[in-house]
Amino acid sequence: MMPLLIILLFLLAAIGLPLFVILGAGGLLSAASAELDTTVLLIELYRLAGQPNLVAIPLFTFAGMIMAEGGSPQRLVKLFDALLGWMPGGLAIVAIVCCAFFTAFTGASGVTIIALGGLMYPLFQQAQYQEKFSLGLLTSGGSLGLLFPPSLAILLYGIVSGVSIDDLFVAGIIPGLLLLLMLSVYSHFTVKQWHVVPHEFSWSKVANAVRGAIWDILLPVFIVTGIFGGFVTVTEAAAVTASYALLVEMVLCKKVDMARDLSKILIDTAKLVGSILIILGVAMGLTNLLIDSQLPMRMLQMIESYISSPLQFLLLLNIFLLVVGAMMDIFSAIVVVVPLILPLAVRYQIDPVHLGIIFLANLEIGYMTPPVGMNLFIASQRFGKSILTLFQATLPFLAIMLLWLVLLTYVPALTLWWQ
């Protein structure tokens, strides 16, 4: 009966049964086949609940939701447009920077495309940017910023893998900036060919934009300084960030009303965080059983018979993770796949921090690839275009990100520069 039940679970997953149900059922079947008491699955839930950094996930998510609701996207677009909009492709660079900023806070949950996509797309049309380029950039932008503090993906990866979250934050800065630079250079030279006339630079416009967005741009400065300066822990930084976001949007900018907006923000935050935590809870129980059954060791023995060098392993790992990214959302992939590949990477002497950045970079690309590329579905609803049209529009950006992935994989100094 066991093979039939496993096939049934795969079929149910294919027709859309929630992932946490599939993972929970898989854990129960695994425990039953091993003749173990199913209460062993709860051990991982207790361990998860005891993670000191776990509370940072809802707090950072709450801060990102408040900022999105309070008009921070509009203020930042105005600021970066004043700073960068005067150069060829400047508006595209504005979109890249703003998308990275918001994805870092909202965890590529779709808020970036919904909030900034609706704001930037009309601006691209007014500036006479080609539609294909505009759609490709805004669809790709939904996953930019996953490597910047306080990325929810990095927090979750650190919790699952046991790797220092502070180290992952530091390691992701140079790779994240490199991707923004590569996309900005491509955008600059692409738009320059169209002879689009940018607006003139104005110091008064910059000053007005800085005054309007000063509280927004100070937030990442406080986070980076606090965490990397050793003044606060990640959890403390999350609490300060949420409090700061409330202060800015409700008191200083007065864009969020406690009676009208706060309950909606809390509900949206609970939906996103709840979906992450319920998958995390049931998946960790299942993966613990798989580890106890020595599945990673059997995988290692099989791989060692074909793969002899770290370079070959990294190539195989990237191919595997690109497939995973195309089939699963990033949070599910982290809790399911990381415990399985971490022992393999250690065997091939891959630094755990380097592995984390490679892992997240692959899944960042996976947001743009069918059949389950989340950015494609969200952008399809936001812009009213077919998924195929959007995928074709993202191909140049996808090619750049694949080149970026190769650099990160085979030039470890980009992620381990600080060691």
N, C-alpha and C positions, 0 to 999 in steps of 0.2 A: 504493500500500500504506500510505502514512503515515497518511491519514485513518482507514483501517480499524484500524490499530494504536492510534491515539489513542482511538477509540471502544471498542476492546477494553480499554484501560487503565481507562477510566471505568466500564465494566461490572464489571471485576474489583474496582475500588474499592468499587462499590455492594454487592457480595456479601461484602465484608469482607477483601479482601487487605490486608496491612499497608501503612500509608501510606508507610513508607520504601522499600518495594519499588516502589510506584507512582511515587514521586518519582525514585528512581534510574533506573527504566526510562524515565521522561520525559526525564531528562537525557541518557541515551544516545541516545534517538530524536532529541532536539533537536540534539545534536552531529553525529549522522549526517546529518540533513537539511541542516545547514549545512556539511557536508563538512569538519568539524573533527576533529582527533585527540581521542579520548575522554579522553586524559590531561589535557586542560584542566579536566576536572571535579575533578581532584585538587588543583588550585591553591587552590581555596577551602578544602579540608581542611587544607592547610598553613597558610593564613592563620588558620583557626579554631584550630588547635593552638597558634598563636603568641599568641593573645589572653591578656593577663595576668590578666583577670578570670574566665577560664573555670573555673579551679579553685575559685572561690567557690561554684559551683553544687553540686558534690557535698558540699562541706564544710557548707554551710548545710542541705542536705537531710539529711545524716547527723545534725546536731544536732537537727533537728526530729523525726527518727525516734527518737532516743534519748529525747527528752523525752516523746514519746507513749508509748513503751514503759515509761518509768520512773514513770508515774503523775502527770505534771505536769497533765494535764487535770483529774483529780480534785482536786488541790490548788488549782488556780486557780478551779474552780467553787465550792469551799468558801469561798475568799477573797472572791470577788465576790458570792456569795450573802450573806455576812455584811455586806458593804458596801452592797449595793443591794437585797437581797431583801425588805427591810421596806416598800418602797413598792409601790403597785399596778403590776403589770407588771414588778416587779423581777426575777423569775426569768427572764422573757424577755430583759430587758436583760443579765442575767448571761450568757445563752446567746449573745447578739450579741457581747459583748465577748470572751468566751472563743473563739468561732469565729474572730473577726478575728485574735486573737493566734496561734492555731495555723495558720490558713491562711497567714499571713505567713511561717511557718517551713517549712511542708510544701508550699507551692505549689499549693494546691487539688487535691491528688492524690487526694482521697477520704479521707485520714486523718482530717480534721476531722469529717466526717459519721459515719464508722465509730466513732471514739473518743468524740467528744462527743455524737453523736446517741444512741448506746446509753446514755450516762450521763444526758443531760438528759431524754429522752423519758419515762422512768418518773417523774422529778421533776415534769414537767408534768402527768402523769396524777394523781399524788398531790395536786397543787395544784388539781386540777379545771379545768385549762385545756381549752378546746375542742380536740378532736382535729385539726380542719382547720387551726386556727391553729398548733398545735404542729408539725404536719408541714410546713406552709408555712415556718415560721420556721427549722426545723432544715435543711430542704432548701436554702433560700436562704443559710443561714449558711455552707455549704460553700465559697463563693467570696468571702466577706467577708475583707478583709485583704490582698487582692492588691496594694494600693497602699502598704502599709506596709513599711518595711525589716524584714528582708532578703528581700523577695519574690523568688522565683525568676523570676517573670514579668518583673519589672523588670530583673533581671540579664540575662536572655536578650534582652530588647528592646534594652538598651543595647549588648550585644555585636553584635547583628545590625545595628542602625541606626547605631552609632557615636556616639550621643548619650551625654553624661556620665551615668554611673550615679548619681553623687552628686547631680546636679541632679534626676534623676528621683525619687530617694528624697525629696528635700526637697519637690518639687512634689506628691508623692502624699499628703503628710501631711494637709493641710487637706481635700482631697476625700474622703479615707478617713474622717476624723473627721466630716465633714458627713453622710456616708451612715449612719454609726453613730448619729448624733444623730437623723436623720429616722426611721430604723427604730425607735429607742428611744421617740421621741415617739408614733409610731403604736401601738407595743405598749402603752405606758402607758395611753393613752386607750381602747384596745380592751379590755384586761383590766379596767380600772376599771369598765366597764359590766357586767361579770359579777359584781361584788361579791365577788371572791375575797379571802379574809382572808389577808394576808401575815403573816409571822412578825414578832415584835417585835425592834427593834434592840437589840443587846447589845454593849457595849464589850469585854467579856471574850471573846465569840465572835469579834469582829474581831481582838483581840490573838492569840488562838490560831491563827486562820486566817493571819494575817500571819507568825507564827513558822513555820508549816508551809510557806508558799509564798514565803518571803523570797528564796530563791536563784532561784526562777523569775522573780519580778518584777524582780530586779536585772539579768537578762540583757538585755532590750530597752533598759534604761537605759544599760548599758555599750556596746551596739552603736551607739545613736543618738549618745551622747556621743563615742565613739571616732571614728566616721566624720565626723560634722558638726563635731566639734571639731578635726579635722585631725590627730588623734593616730595614726590607723592608716588604711591603705588598705582598700578593700572586701575584697581578698583576705586581708589580715592580720586583718581583723575576722572573716572566715569561719573562719580557723584558730583564733583565740582562742575563738570561739563553740563550735566543735566540742570543743575541749579543755575548756572550761568545762562543757558539757553532760555530758561523760564524768565530770568531777570530781564534779559535783553528784549524778548518778544512780548512780554506782558507789561513790563514797567517802562523800559527805556523807549522802545519803538511802538509799544501799544498796538501791536498787530494781532495778538492772540487774546481773546476774552475768556476768562475762567469759566463763566457760565455757558457761553456759546460754543467754544472750540475745544476746551480741555478734555471733555469727555470723549469727543471723537478722536482726538490724538491718542488718548490712553487706549481706546478700543483698537485703533489701527496698530499701535505698538504691541498690544497683547496678542493680536492675530499673528503678526510676524514672529515675535519672540516665541509664542506658544508653538507655532509650526516647527521652529528650530529645535526647541527643547524636547518636544514629544518624539521627534525623529531621533534626536540624540539619545534619549533615554532608552528606547527600545532597541536601537542599533548597537549600543555599547554592550548590552546583554548578549546579543547574538554574536558580535565579534569576539567577545570574551570566550564564548564557547568554541568558536572556530580556532582561536589561539590555543586553548586548552587541548583541542584535538590535534594540535601540531600541524595545522594546515599551512602556516607560513614556512615551517621547516620542510614540508614536502614540496612546496612551491620552490624553495631555495634549491633543493636537491635537483629538481627538474631543470631549473634555469641554469644551474652550474654545469650541467651536461652539455649545454649549447652556448652559454655566454662565458667568456673567459676574462673580460676586462671591464673596468668601470665605464669606459666610453660606450661599449656595446650595451651595457646595462642601461645607461641613461637614454640611449636611442630607443631601446625597447620600452623603457618606462614612459617616454614622451608619447610614443604611439599609443600605448595603453591608456594613458591619462587623457589624450585627446578624444579617444573613443568614449571613455567614462564621462568626460565633460559634455559630449554630444548627447548622452543618454540620461544623465542625472543632474539635478541642481547641485550647486557647490556645497551647500550645507550637508546634504545627504551623502555626497561623495566623500566629504571629509570624515564623517563618523564611520562610514562603511569601509572605505579603502585604506585610509591612513594606517590603522593598526596592522593591516596585512602587508603593506609595502615597506613599512619602517624597518623591520628586521632584515629584509632583503637589502635595503640600502646600506645598512650598517655593515653587512657582510662584504659589500663591495666598497667599503670605506668612503661612502658619500656622507659628507657632513650633514647632520640632521637639520640645521638651519638652512643650508643650501637646498636640501631636499624640499623643505617647506616652501621656499620661494618658487622652486620649479613646479611644485604641485599646484600652488595657487595661480601661477602664470598660465599653466595648461587649462585650468578650469575657467580662468578669465576669458580665454579664447573660446572655451566651450559654450559660453553664453551666446555666441554668434553662429554656432553651427547646428544644422538640423540633425536629428528630428526634434530634439527637445531644447533647442537654443532659446532660453527664456527671453533674451532681448528681442528676438525675432517676433515672438508672439505678442509681447507688450507693445513693440513698435507697430506691429500690424494693426492692433486695436487703436493706437494713438493717432496714426497717420492715415488709416484707411487704405493701406496697401497690402498686397498679397505677400505671404512669407517668401515666396520665390523671388519676387521683385526686390524685397529688402535684402535677401541673402546675396543676390547678384550685386547690389549696391555696396555691400560690405566687403566684397572680395579684395579690393586694393588695401583696405585697412587690415583685413585678415592676413594678407601676405606680409605686411609690415610686422604684425604681431608675431607671426611665425618666425620671421627673421630675428626678432627680438628674443623669442624663446630659445632659439639656437645659441644666441650670444650668452644668455643667462646660464644655459646648461653647460656650455663648454668653456666659459670664462668665469670660474668660481670667484675670482677677485671682485666681480661686480656685486656680489652679495656678501662676501666675507672680507670686504675692504677694511673693516674696523677692527679685525682681530689681530 
